[in-house]
Amino acid sequence: MGWFRRAPLVSDDMAGWIEESFDWVEAEIALERLPDLPDELSHEYGVTSRVAGEYWQDDTHPMITYDPKLMRRPVSFINTMAHELMHARLAPVVDALPGGAGAHELATDLHCIIAGFGLFQLNAADQDGWAGYMSQNARAWALAEFVARKGIAPHEALERLGSRPRKLVQRAVIEMG
């Protein structure tokens, strides 16, 4: 009967690392969402769809480079900018992060999700056909963790995801129980 069971979406080690990273951020980094704005003060734009950018650490003039063709795919552009800016945010603490410097690129993707860019992470990777440093399964698990920790109803995230990432996040929510 056990051979009919699906393998878990992510390994226990990956799930533990994601959870430990969320815990670390909550203990070490001030990160809060802004209060909701009234509708008349906000606007929601529609979404569209290789290594698209790099962060160059320099103590006096850090620099982000990006492929200008990304401007044609706003979701990918925002995702790339979030990832590269997260490098700058994490640079001073890279050795203190769960997993240390060896997990730096993975942590950068994960911290984009922790900072609220999970929809961009999943949708951009799906639209571009490239998962980046984290697998889509791990991203889905992290977004489910984000939703749970922030008290957001899962459907709020699910309705904003493409069909493939939506299925992965639904599965993560179910597996998390």
CORVENRA-V669897 format. One record per residue. N is the residue number from 1. RES is the residue in one letter. PHI is phi in degrees with one decimal (NA if undefined). NEAR is the number of other ideal C-beta (glycine too) atoms within 8 Angstrom. D_LAST is the distance of its C-alpha to the last C-alpha in whole Angstrom. Layout:
N_RES_PHI_NEAR_D_LAST + N_RES_PHI_NEAR_D_LAST
This chain:
1_M_NA_3_22 + 2_G_-64.9_4_19 + 3_W_-76.2_4_21 + 4_F_-89.0_4_20 + 5_R_-75.8_5_16 + 6_R_-74.8_3_16 + 7_A_-68.0_3_16 + 8_P_-60.5_8_13 + 9_L_-59.7_9_13 + 10_V_-134.3_11_14 + 11_S_-69.5_6_16 + 12_D_-59.6_6_15 + 13_D_-62.6_6_18 + 14_M_-65.5_10_17 + 15_A_-60.1_11_13 + 16_G_-65.1_8_15 + 17_W_-64.5_11_18 + 18_I_-61.6_14_16 + 19_E_-62.4_9_15 + 20_E_-62.0_9_18 + 21_S_-67.6_15_20 + 22_F_-59.9_12_18 + 23_D_-59.4_8_19 + 24_W_-61.7_12_22 + 25_V_-62.4_11_23 + 26_E_-63.2_6_22 + 27_A_-87.8_5_24 + 28_E_-116.9_7_27 + 29_I_-122.4_7_27 + 30_A_-72.0_3_28 + 31_L_-150.0_6_26 + 32_E_-133.4_4_26 + 33_R_-81.8_5_25 + 34_L_-73.5_5_28 + 35_P_-65.7_4_28 + 36_D_-63.2_4_28 + 37_L_-89.5_7_32 + 38_P_-61.3_6_33 + 39_D_-52.4_5_34 + 40_E_-69.1_4_37 + 41_L_-103.0_5_37 + 42_S_-128.1_7_34 + 43_H_-148.3_3_34 + 44_E_-105.9_4_31 + 45_Y_-84.0_5_33 + 46_G_-69.7_4_32 + 47_V_-109.4_7_30 + 48_T_-123.0_8_32 + 49_S_-125.2_8_31 + 50_R_NA_5_35 + 51_V_-58.7_4_35 + 52_A_-108.9_9_36 + 53_G_-162.9_13_36 + 54_E_-144.2_8_37 + 55_Y_-108.3_11_37 + 56_W_-111.0_8_40 + 57_Q_-77.2_8_40 + 58_D_-149.6_7_44 + 59_D_-60.9_4_44 + 60_T_-102.1_3_47 + 61_H_-141.4_4_46 + 62_P_-61.2_10_42 + 63_M_-137.9_7_42 + 64_I_-114.9_12_39 + 65_T_-110.6_6_41 + 66_Y_-151.1_12_39 + 67_D_-79.0_8_40 + 68_P_-62.2_5_42 + 69_K_-65.1_6_41 + 70_L_-60.3_12_37 + 71_M_-60.6_7_39 + 72_R_-77.6_5_39 + 73_R_-127.0_13_35 + 74_P_-54.9_9_34 + 75_V_-63.3_13_30 + 76_S_-66.6_13_31 + 77_F_-63.2_12_33 + 78_I_-62.0_11_31 + 79_N_-60.9_15_28 + 80_T_-63.7_14_31 + 81_M_-63.6_11_33 + 82_A_-60.0_13_29 + 83_H_-61.9_13_29 + 84_E_-69.2_13_33 + 85_L_-66.9_10_33 + 86_M_-65.6_12_30 + 87_H_-56.3_11_32 + 88_A_-63.5_11_34 + 89_R_-66.9_8_32 + 90_L_-89.3_13_31 + 91_A_-50.5_9_34 + 92_P_-71.6_4_35 + 93_V_-123.6_9_32 + 94_V_-55.3_11_31 + 95_D_-73.3_6_32 + 96_A_-86.0_7_30 + 97_L_-67.1_13_27 + 98_P_-54.3_9_24 + 99_G_94.2_9_26 + 100_G_64.2_9_29 + 101_A_-62.1_6_31 + 102_G_-64.2_5_30 + 103_A_-105.3_11_27 + 104_H_-56.5_10_29 + 105_E_-65.6_7_28 + 106_L_-60.4_10_25 + 107_A_-63.0_14_24 + 108_T_-63.1_13_26 + 109_D_-61.1_14_24 + 110_L_-61.9_13_21 + 111_H_-68.2_13_23 + 112_C_-63.1_15_24 + 113_I_-69.2_14_20 + 114_I_-59.3_12_20 + 115_A_-82.9_9_23 + 116_G_105.5_7_22 + 117_F_-102.6_11_23 + 118_G_-61.6_13_20 + 119_L_-61.5_10_21 + 120_F_-66.3_12_24 + 121_Q_-57.4_17_23 + 122_L_-70.8_17_21 + 123_N_-67.3_16_24 + 124_A_-64.9_15_27 + 125_A_-61.9_14_26 + 126_D_-67.7_11_25 + 127_Q_-67.4_12_28 + 128_D_-87.3_10_30 + 129_G_70.5_4_29 + 130_W_-140.3_6_29 + 131_A_-88.3_8_25 + 132_G_76.9_8_27 + 133_Y_-89.2_7_26 + 134_M_-90.1_12_22 + 135_S_-73.4_7_21 + 136_Q_-62.4_13_19 + 137_N_-61.1_10_16 + 138_A_-66.6_12_16 + 139_R_-62.8_18_17 + 140_A_-61.6_15_14 + 141_W_-62.2_15_12 + 142_A_-64.8_14_14 + 143_L_-66.4_16_14 + 144_A_-63.3_13_10 + 145_E_-64.1_12_11 + 146_F_-59.2_14_14 + 147_V_-58.8_13_13 + 148_A_-64.3_9_10 + 149_R_-68.0_7_13 + 150_K_-90.3_7_16 + 151_G_68.7_4_14 + 152_I_-93.5_8_15 + 153_A_-63.8_5_14 + 154_P_-51.6_11_12 + 155_H_-62.5_6_15 + 156_E_-61.6_9_17 + 157_A_-82.1_13_17 + 158_L_-58.8_10_16 + 159_E_-71.8_6_20 + 160_R_-105.0_8_21 + 161_L_-105.5_12_20 + 162_G_-65.1_9_22 + 163_S_-64.0_6_21 + 164_R_-65.3_8_20 + 165_P_-64.7_15_18 + 166_R_-60.0_10_17 + 167_K_-63.2_8_15 + 168_L_-66.5_14_14 + 169_V_-68.1_16_12 + 170_Q_-57.0_10_11 + 171_R_-63.1_10_10 + 172_A_-61.8_15_9 + 173_V_-59.8_11_6 + 174_I_-65.3_7_5 + 175_E_-65.9_8_5 + 176_M_-71.1_9_4 + 177_G_76.6_3_0
